[in-house]
Amino acid sequence: MKRRGSEKARHVVAWINKAEWDQVREYLYSKDSALQRSALHRISAWKARYANSTPVAMDCTADLVRCQVLDRSEKLDSHALVLLYGAALVRFTNLITERQQGKIARPLRRLAGNLNIPEWIINLRHDVTHRKLPALKWCRKGCELILEWLHREYWSRQLGGAPGADWEDQSDQGLDLKQQEDELIAWQKEKEAYKNVRDLLISFEKERYDAFGGVHEEKEKNSWPDPLADMSWILGEIKHFSEEFEELLVDVLLEDGFLIPTSEQLSSLGCDASDNDWFCPTEPKLPPAVLHFWLPLLKTLISSSFIHLFLEKLFAELKLLSSEHRNYYISGWISEVMLCNSKKSDYHFETKSQRKARMKEKIFVNRIQLRWQQLLSACLDAPCASTPRLLHLILEDMEHPLPLETQQRLLRLCSIYTRTEHPEPDVEQERRPVYTLESLHDELRRSRRHSQPSQSEPQSKQTEEKNKWSKAEVEKGELLQGSSWQVCFDDVLWKNYPLGKVPGQSDAPSCLMVDNYSTMSVFDQPVEMESSGSAPQSFSRPSASTRTADGPLWSHSELAKLKTGLQLF
């Protein structure tokens, strides 16, 4: 008999066998969202069996995989995804390092180092908890790295005590210490650059507000002074910064409080958000004070690459469909850039002083060759109340414009999808707004009806055709005079009547019988002689067996039988 001490320690698990556990592991680390959801359902069942004894690594893996599934579904915006990833990252670091904490609290960096967790993961957790939320791409990278760590330290070891060969190959390729150090350096560099650019933009705003002073109280609200000499160094620093971190600079500019003003900033600039003169979602237009506030900085940064990146980021932000206030100002900046790049010249008769004042209020003067196809696709991918107006500006200024009919169809479909009016509706369209597909069919039928030749002919030609038709009908009436038939001059839709029935006819077959008629024998019927050659053909008389009869061919009894067998329409 074996001693009790020699037996292996056993404990109860929630899964049936190793095959079920291994299948859940493979599904969790699959790229298929359906398989991942199936694995999450199995883990939920395991947690119900485990109660409060669920392994920490398993629980953290399920949380991180759930974040990836929701991210791929594209049902959440970027801010919600950052919050979701951040909660999973904080939960992982706290739960994993909790058992190593003693009576005296030790830094998380040291505990994470003992577990071979990269230091930048702890920095990421610190930013989520105490500072500004990190970018979504860093949250995704952190999630992927933690899942790899969990696979190596927990899931692979449960099958045989050591990671598998595939895991070793993946670890050798990309999870070495040098790569982790490079990612940490890049993260810290981007974090420092983000802080610097925010400080520079805040300094620019402070200088502009100080230069503005009491203008909104004594002068007109859009009479901004020129940039001061003390501000030149700030603009120079921002220009130098944009050479290396142009994309980061645009991202910060599109945050609330900068190019997207807050309600407090609008009040400071003397703009009233309830003023309908400029706040119209279907016609986005920046308030003059907001445009003049940022003109010095935008003119400093202006370049072809900056405009391309600026428009790309604006349409990407518009696609997120956040608040109405934010969408309006994003659309307003897009509209302002497109109007600056417009190839129309409607100012032929302006003076030099007027042209100088107008050019002073534009972000840039010289036309830039934009990526029109990308802009068109980005605009159609971001449907909102301002999309028809932006689409109209893009179609109007394209270097190689689309056919006019295609432009009209795009604008019409865009107005239907966004439930807004056409950017430039005609009078008839204003009376009949387009909201459904049936209205498009009505418009098509109406256009075909207008395009018929009878609508485009001169009045004299129509009158002449009408007179010819009436003369022909009179001649037909004269030929039928004294007959039982008459020419119908009424506007009758003959397709609504079956064959053999005329308007006003009764259903009785006897109504077709005439009152007066004459009979004619077969021999008295005229025969047309057909000539073949020079001599006429001779016709033989019918044989004596041929029966001829005087009077009608049908008797009254036969007519009665015909009436009973007739089926009316």
ZAMARGU-4260 file (C-alpha; in steps of 0.2 Angstrom, whole numbers, plus 5000, padded with zeros to 4 digits):
<rodrens>
0) 5000/5000/5000 | 5007/5017/4995 | 5009/5030/5009 | 4998/5045/5008 | 5013/5057/5007
5) 5018/5049/4991 | 5002/5054/4982 | 5002/5069/4971 | 4992/5084/4977 | 4976/5086/4968
10) 4963/5100/4966 | 4947/5102/4957 | 4946/5111/4940 | 4932/5119/4931 | 4935/5111/4914
15) 4931/5093/4909 | 4948/5088/4902 | 4964/5094/4895 | 4956/5094/4877 | 4943/5107/4882
20) 4956/5118/4891 | 4968/5117/4876 | 4954/5121/4864 | 4949/5137/4874 | 4968/5142/4874
25) 4969/5141/4855 | 4952/5150/4853 | 4958/5164/4864 | 4974/5168/4854 | 4965/5166/4837
30) 4962/5181/4826 | 4944/5176/4823 | 4932/5186/4833 | 4919/5172/4833 | 4931/5159/4840
35) 4937/5172/4853 | 4919/5175/4859 | 4916/5156/4860 | 4931/5155/4871 | 4925/5169/4882
40) 4908/5160/4884 | 4917/5144/4890 | 4928/5155/4903 | 4912/5163/4909 | 4905/5145/4913
45) 4922/5141/4921 | 4920/5156/4932 | 4903/5151/4937 | 4910/5134/4943 | 4925/5142/4951
50) 4916/5155/4961 | 4929/5166/4969 | 4944/5154/4965 | 4946/5158/4946 | 4965/5159/4942
55) 4970/5177/4940 | 4979/5174/4924 | 4964/5167/4916 | 4953/5181/4922 | 4965/5194/4915
60) 4967/5185/4898 | 4948/5185/4896 | 4947/5204/4900 | 4960/5208/4887 | 4953/5197/4874
65) 4936/5205/4876 | 4944/5222/4873 | 4951/5215/4856 | 4934/5208/4851 | 4925/5225/4855
70) 4939/5234/4846 | 4937/5224/4830 | 4918/5226/4830 | 4920/5245/4827 | 4905/5249/4838
75) 4915/5260/4850 | 4924/5276/4847 | 4943/5278/4851 | 4940/5287/4868 | 4929/5272/4874
80) 4941/5260/4868 | 4955/5268/4877 | 4945/5268/4893 | 4941/5249/4890 | 4959/5245/4887
85) 4965/5256/4902 | 4954/5247/4914 | 4960/5230/4908 | 4978/5235/4909 | 4976/5242/4927
90) 4967/5227/4933 | 4981/5216/4926 | 4995/5225/4934 | 4986/5226/4951 | 4981/5208/4951
95) 4997/5200/4945 | 5008/5210/4957 | 4996/5209/4972 | 5003/5192/4979 | 5021/5199/4979
100) 5016/5214/4990 | 5021/5211/5009 | 5017/5221/5024 | 5027/5235/5017 | 5022/5242/5000
105) 5035/5240/4987 | 5035/5249/4970 | 5026/5241/4956 | 5041/5243/4944 | 5052/5232/4955
110) 5038/5219/4957 | 5035/5219/4938 | 5054/5218/4935 | 5054/5202/4945 | 5040/5195/4934
115) 5049/5200/4918 | 5035/5213/4914 | 5042/5227/4903 | 5043/5243/4912 | 5034/5253/4899
120) 5018/5243/4904 | 5019/5250/4921 | 5022/5268/4914 | 5006/5265/4903 | 4996/5259/4918
125) 5002/5275/4928 | 4997/5286/4914 | 4979/5278/4913 | 4977/5280/4932 | 4985/5297/4936
130) 4988/5307/4920 | 4981/5310/4903 | 4975/5295/4894 | 4987/5288/4882 | 4984/5285/4863
135) 4974/5271/4857 | 4989/5263/4847 | 4999/5261/4863 | 4984/5253/4872 | 4983/5240/4858
140) 5002/5237/4859 | 5001/5235/4878 | 4987/5223/4877 | 4996/5212/4864 | 5012/5212/4874
145) 5002/5207/4890 | 4993/5193/4881 | 5009/5186/4875 | 5016/5187/4892 | 5001/5178/4899
150) 5003/5164/4886 | 5021/5162/4890 | 5020/5162/4909 | 5003/5154/4911 | 4994/5145/4897
155) 5009/5136/4889 | 5016/5130/4906 | 4999/5122/4910 | 5001/5109/4896 | 5019/5103/4900
160) 5028/5115/4911 | 5037/5124/4897 | 5032/5135/4882 | 5029/5126/4866 | 5041/5127/4851
165) 5029/5140/4842 | 5030/5151/4857 | 5049/5150/4857 | 5050/5155/4839 | 5038/5170/4841
170) 5048/5175/4857 | 5064/5174/4848 | 5058/5185/4833 | 5050/5200/4842 | 5050/5199/4861
175) 5068/5201/4866 | 5074/5214/4878 | 5081/5225/4864 | 5064/5227/4856 | 5056/5231/4873
180) 5069/5244/4876 | 5066/5252/4859 | 5047/5253/4862 | 5050/5260/4879 | 5061/5274/4872
185) 5049/5278/4858 | 5035/5279/4871 | 5044/5291/4882 | 5050/5301/4867 | 5032/5303/4861
190) 5026/5307/4878 | 5038/5320/4881 | 5035/5328/4863 | 5016/5328/4867 | 5019/5338/4883
195) 5030/5350/4874 | 5018/5354/4860 | 5004/5356/4872 | 5014/5368/4882 | 5019/5378/4866
200) 5001/5379/4861 | 4995/5384/4878 | 5008/5398/4877 | 5002/5403/4860 | 4984/5405/4866
205) 4989/5415/4882 | 4999/5427/4871 | 4984/5429/4859 | 4972/5432/4873 | 4984/5445/4881
210) 4986/5453/4864 | 4967/5454/4862 | 4965/5463/4879 | 4950/5473/4879 | 4946/5473/4860
215) 4930/5464/4862 | 4924/5477/4874 | 4929/5493/4865 | 4931/5488/4846 | 4923/5476/4834
220) 4925/5458/4839 | 4934/5453/4824 | 4947/5467/4824 | 4962/5457/4830 | 4979/5465/4831
225) 4994/5458/4822 | 5005/5445/4831 | 5017/5453/4843 | 5036/5452/4841 | 5037/5443/4858
230) 5026/5429/4850 | 5038/5426/4836 | 5049/5414/4846 | 5034/5403/4850 | 5029/5402/4832
235) 5047/5398/4828 | 5047/5384/4841 | 5031/5377/4835 | 5037/5377/4817 | 5053/5368/4822
240) 5043/5355/4832 | 5032/5352/4817 | 5047/5347/4806 | 5049/5331/4817 | 5032/5328/4825
245) 5020/5335/4812 | 5007/5322/4814 | 5007/5323/4833 | 5005/5342/4832 | 4990/5340/4821
250) 4983/5328/4834 | 4985/5340/4848 | 4978/5354/4838 | 4962/5344/4835 | 4959/5342/4854
255) 4945/5351/4863 | 4952/5368/4869 | 4963/5372/4853 | 4955/5372/4836 | 4939/5365/4843
260) 4935/5379/4856 | 4926/5376/4872 | 4911/5386/4877 | 4922/5397/4889 | 4934/5401/4875
265) 4919/5406/4864 | 4913/5418/4877 | 4930/5425/4879 | 4931/5428/4860 | 4913/5436/4861
270) 4905/5422/4851 | 4887/5416/4856 | 4884/5398/4852 | 4865/5402/4850 | 4868/5414/4836
275) 4860/5406/4821 | 4869/5418/4809 | 4884/5407/4809 | 4880/5391/4818 | 4871/5381/4805
280) 4876/5362/4803 | 4871/5361/4785 | 4882/5377/4781 | 4898/5375/4792 | 4906/5392/4794
285) 4919/5397/4807 | 4916/5412/4817 | 4928/5426/4812 | 4935/5428/4829 | 4940/5409/4830
290) 4948/5410/4813 | 4958/5426/4816 | 4964/5419/4833 | 4973/5404/4824 | 4978/5413/4808
295) 4996/5417/4813 | 5000/5399/4818 | 4992/5391/4803 | 5000/5403/4791 | 5017/5398/4800
300) 5014/5380/4798 | 5007/5381/4780 | 5014/5368/4768 | 5007/5356/4755 | 5011/5341/4767
305) 5003/5350/4782 | 4987/5353/4772 | 4986/5335/4766 | 4989/5329/4784 | 4977/5342/4791
310) 4962/5337/4780 | 4966/5318/4782 | 4965/5320/4801 | 4949/5332/4800 | 4939/5319/4790
315) 4945/5305/4802 | 4939/5315/4817 | 4923/5318/4808 | 4920/5300/4805 | 4920/5297/4823
320) 4903/5306/4825 | 4906/5313/4842 | 4896/5329/4848 | 4887/5341/4837 | 4898/5355/4843
325) 4914/5346/4839 | 4907/5340/4822 | 4902/5358/4817 | 4920/5365/4820 | 4928/5351/4811
330) 4917/5353/4796 | 4920/5372/4798 | 4939/5370/4796 | 4937/5358/4782 | 4926/5371/4773
335) 4938/5385/4776 | 4953/5375/4769 | 4943/5370/4753 | 4937/5388/4751 | 4955/5394/4752
340) 4960/5382/4738 | 4945/5386/4727 | 4949/5389/4709 | 4934/5401/4707 | 4938/5419/4705
345) 4922/5429/4710 | 4932/5445/4714 | 4935/5453/4697 | 4930/5470/4701 | 4938/5472/4719
350) 4951/5485/4722 | 4969/5482/4728 | 4965/5486/4746 | 4949/5475/4746 | 4960/5460/4739
355) 4973/5463/4752 | 4961/5463/4766 | 4953/5447/4759 | 4969/5438/4757 | 4974/5443/4774
360) 4960/5433/4781 | 4964/5417/4772 | 4975/5403/4779 | 4984/5401/4762 | 4984/5410/4745
365) 4992/5399/4732 | 4982/5384/4726 | 4988/5367/4732 | 4985/5351/4722 | 4975/5340/4734
370) 4972/5321/4733 | 4954/5323/4727 | 4950/5304/4726 | 4955/5302/4744 | 4946/5317/4750
375) 4930/5311/4740 | 4931/5294/4748 | 4934/5301/4766 | 4920/5314/4764 | 4908/5300/4759
380) 4914/5289/4774 | 4909/5303/4786 | 4891/5306/4784 | 4884/5320/4795 | 4873/5336/4792
385) 4888/5345/4785 | 4893/5331/4772 | 4882/5337/4757 | 4890/5355/4759 | 4908/5348/4760
390) 4905/5336/4746 | 4899/5350/4735 | 4915/5360/4738 | 4925/5345/4733 | 4916/5341/4717
395) 4916/5359/4713 | 4935/5361/4714 | 4942/5345/4708 | 4955/5346/4695 | 4947/5332/4684
400) 4929/5334/4689 | 4916/5320/4688 | 4902/5321/4675 | 4889/5333/4679 | 4876/5319/4680
405) 4887/5309/4692 | 4889/5324/4703 | 4871/5327/4704 | 4867/5309/4709 | 4881/5309/4723
410) 4874/5325/4730 | 4856/5319/4729 | 4860/5302/4737 | 4870/5311/4751 | 4856/5323/4755
415) 4844/5307/4756 | 4856/5298/4768 | 4859/5313/4779 | 4841/5319/4778 | 4847/5336/4773
420) 4842/5348/4758 | 4852/5349/4742 | 4867/5362/4744 | 4860/5372/4729 | 4842/5367/4726
425) 4831/5374/4713 | 4814/5381/4715 | 4805/5365/4711 | 4816/5355/4723 | 4812/5367/4737
430) 4794/5363/4736 | 4797/5344/4735 | 4811/5339/4747 | 4819/5323/4743 | 4819/5310/4757
435) 4815/5293/4749 | 4820/5282/4734 | 4802/5284/4727 | 4805/5302/4725 | 4820/5299/4714
440) 4809/5288/4703 | 4797/5302/4702 | 4811/5314/4697 | 4816/5302/4683 | 4799/5300/4676
445) 4797/5318/4676 | 4813/5321/4667 | 4808/5309/4654 | 4791/5317/4652 | 4800/5334/4649
450) 4812/5327/4637 | 4799/5321/4625 | 4799/5329/4608 | 4781/5336/4610 | 4787/5346/4624
455) 4801/5354/4615 | 4793/5358/4598 | 4787/5375/4594 | 4769/5380/4597 | 4765/5382/4578
460) 4771/5365/4574 | 4760/5357/4587 | 4745/5367/4581 | 4749/5361/4563 | 4750/5343/4568
465) 4734/5345/4578 | 4725/5352/4562 | 4731/5338/4551 | 4724/5325/4564 | 4707/5333/4565
470) 4705/5334/4546 | 4709/5315/4545 | 4696/5311/4558 | 4683/5322/4549 | 4686/5312/4533
475) 4684/5296/4542 | 4668/5302/4549 | 4661/5307/4532 | 4665/5289/4525 | 4655/5281/4539
480) 4640/5293/4538 | 4624/5282/4537 | 4633/5267/4545 | 4631/5260/4562 | 4649/5264/4566
485) 4655/5281/4571 | 4672/5289/4575 | 4675/5292/4594 | 4682/5309/4597 | 4683/5306/4616
490) 4699/5304/4625 | 4697/5285/4629 | 4711/5273/4636 | 4707/5259/4624 | 4719/5247/4634
495) 4706/5246/4648 | 4693/5238/4636 | 4694/5220/4630 | 4694/5216/4612 | 4677/5217/4604
500) 4669/5229/4617 | 4667/5248/4615 | 4663/5261/4628 | 4645/5261/4632 | 4641/5244/4625
505) 4630/5232/4635 | 4635/5215/4640 | 4621/5207/4629 | 4628/5199/4613 | 4612/5205/4604
510) 4618/5223/4604 | 4630/5219/4590 | 4615/5215/4579 | 4610/5229/4566 | 4593/5233/4563
515) 4594/5234/4544 | 4604/5223/4533 | 4604/5215/4515 | 4608/5198/4510 | 4619/5193/4495
520) 4622/5176/4487 | 4639/5169/4484 | 4636/5171/4465 | 4633/5189/4467 | 4648/5193/4477
525) 4662/5203/4467 | 4677/5193/4463 | 4694/5201/4460 | 4702/5195/4444 | 4720/5191/4446
530) 4730/5192/4430 | 4744/5181/4426 | 4752/5185/4409 | 4741/5192/4395 | 4724/5182/4397
535) 4713/5182/4412 | 4710/5166/4422 | 4694/5157/4420 | 4684/5152/4436 | 4672/5137/4436
540) 4655/5139/4444 | 4652/5130/4460 | 4645/5113/4459 | 4627/5110/4462 | 4630/5102/4479
545) 4635/5119/4485 | 4621/5125/4496 | 4615/5143/4495 | 4602/5151/4505 | 4593/5167/4506
550) 4592/5176/4522 | 4603/5176/4537 | 4615/5161/4539 | 4609/5159/4558 | 4592/5156/4563
555) 4584/5163/4579 | 4586/5147/4588 | 4604/5145/4584 | 4607/5163/4590 | 4599/5158/4607
560) 4611/5144/4608 | 4625/5155/4604 | 4620/5167/4618 | 4619/5153/4631 | 4636/5147/4627
565) 4645/5164/4627 | 4656/5169/4641 | 4658/5188/4644 | 4673/5197/4649
</rodrens>
